[in-house]
């Protein structure tokens, strides 16, 4: 039962790490840092947020270890517990690259795996008061997996929005290049692009 519970938890946590990594690891730098509008977070923020939040939850809050990371994308900016471990106050958009976040994910993955393995299984049934709710540790770990899944969905939506925004630009560029070519009409040359303003 002891090893089985820890293996069960680690299996689900590892699976979610893999899913998150798969969601963003093949994106271009432009996709990774693109924002749908000013003041709306990029894919890079969502990725960083999930990694940082798991580190803060498991390593700092549950295992009560000192914070050794530069936490900037936790969200919950007005929550005193978050303010106490975050190095940024207020809304923030990270400048980290995709490769830096892959390395960060792998580092935090190992740290939190070790943390999970270090907990005695009886602790998973303890009810703990977090700033946002009182919950059993086991339920809170699985809530964090759902939290990661939610942000993976947001990554997917931003990626789709990026594709739509850039396909519209590509379509306009294609349309403008076609319309600006002279076409023959009987004996006359007619140019269709001269009075059309094509934004790119």
Secondary structure, 3 states (H helix, E strand, C coil): CHHHHHHHHHHHHHHHHHHHHHHHCCCCHHHHHCCCCCCCCCHHHHHHHHHHHHHHHHHHHHCCCCCCCCCCCCCCCCCHHHHHHCCCCCCCCCCCCHHHHHHHHHHHHHHHHHHHHHCCHHHHHCEEECCCCEEEHHHHHHHHHHHHHHHHHHHHHHHHHHHHHHHHHHHHHHHHHHHCCEEEECCEEEECCCCCCCCC
